[in-house]
Amino acid sequence: ASFDGNEQNSGIISANANGYVVTSHFRDRYNALVAIYGRDFTVPMKPDDGLQSISGSTWLIDRQDLSQFLEMNAWSRAGLEPQTKKDQ
């Protein structure tokens, strides 16, 4: 796991039947990846897709969008360029 602040939790606090409770920092990382790779999915992604605010510092992300986050994160770590450019 990576650190989110002083916690080694990758920004995922807990899981429940509706998805995963995540931190605001996770949300920031998610939206940054959506800005880069969101157009590469069959249904293009927009910022905050699949996220619901629980409190000012926690969010709920559904399972599908967490899966897409993990895919985009792997693309980013591998240094892959987005297949669909922003101007297309």
C-alpha positions as CSV (number, residue, x, y, z in Angstrom):
1,A,0.0,0.0,0.0
2,S,1.1,3.6,-0.5
3,F,0.8,6.4,2.0
4,D,-2.1,8.8,2.1
5,G,-0.9,11.4,4.6
6,N,0.6,9.5,7.5
7,E,-1.6,6.4,6.9
8,Q,-0.4,3.5,4.7
9,N,-3.8,2.9,3.2
10,S,-3.5,4.0,-0.5
11,G,-6.5,6.3,0.3
12,I,-8.9,3.3,0.8
13,I,-10.3,3.4,4.3
14,S,-12.8,0.5,4.2
15,A,-15.1,-1.6,2.0
16,N,-18.8,-2.2,2.3
17,A,-21.6,-3.6,0.3
18,N,-21.9,-0.3,-1.8
19,G,-18.2,0.1,-2.6
20,Y,-15.1,1.6,-0.9
21,V,-14.7,4.5,1.4
22,V,-11.8,6.6,0.2
23,T,-10.0,9.8,1.3
24,S,-10.0,13.2,-0.5
25,H,-6.5,12.5,-1.6
26,F,-7.6,9.3,-3.3
27,R,-10.3,11.4,-5.0
28,D,-7.7,13.9,-6.2
29,R,-5.6,11.1,-7.7
30,Y,-8.6,9.5,-9.3
31,N,-9.7,12.7,-11.0
32,A,-6.2,13.4,-12.2
33,L,-6.1,10.0,-13.9
34,V,-9.6,10.5,-15.3
35,A,-8.3,13.8,-16.9
36,I,-5.6,11.8,-18.6
37,Y,-7.1,8.4,-19.5
38,G,-10.9,8.9,-19.0
39,R,-11.5,9.1,-22.8
40,D,-10.0,5.7,-23.3
41,F,-13.0,3.8,-22.0
42,T,-16.0,2.7,-24.1
43,V,-18.1,5.1,-22.0
44,P,-15.8,8.1,-21.4
45,M,-15.3,9.0,-17.8
46,K,-15.8,12.4,-16.2
47,P,-14.4,13.7,-12.9
48,D,-16.1,12.2,-9.9
49,D,-17.8,9.4,-11.9
50,G,-18.8,6.8,-9.4
51,L,-18.0,8.9,-6.3
52,Q,-20.4,10.1,-3.7
53,S,-19.4,12.5,-0.9
54,I,-19.8,11.0,2.6
55,S,-18.2,13.9,4.5
56,G,-15.9,16.7,3.7
57,S,-12.9,14.3,3.7
58,T,-14.3,10.9,2.7
59,W,-16.0,9.6,-0.4
60,L,-17.7,6.3,-1.5
61,I,-16.5,4.9,-4.9
62,D,-18.4,2.1,-6.5
63,R,-16.7,-1.2,-7.5
64,Q,-16.7,-0.5,-11.3
65,D,-15.0,2.9,-11.0
66,L,-12.5,1.6,-8.5
67,S,-11.6,-1.1,-11.0
68,Q,-11.2,1.6,-13.7
69,F,-9.0,3.6,-11.3
70,L,-6.8,0.6,-10.8
71,E,-6.5,0.1,-14.6
72,M,-5.7,3.8,-15.2
73,N,-3.1,3.7,-12.3
74,A,-1.4,0.7,-14.0
75,W,-1.3,2.6,-17.3
76,S,0.2,5.6,-15.6
77,R,2.8,3.5,-13.7
78,A,3.8,1.8,-17.0
79,G,4.2,5.2,-18.6
80,L,1.5,4.6,-21.3
81,E,0.2,7.5,-23.2
82,P,-3.6,7.8,-23.5
83,Q,-5.0,6.3,-26.7
84,T,-7.5,9.1,-27.1
85,K,-5.9,12.6,-27.1
86,K,-7.7,15.5,-25.4
87,D,-8.3,17.4,-28.7
88,Q,-10.1,14.5,-30.3
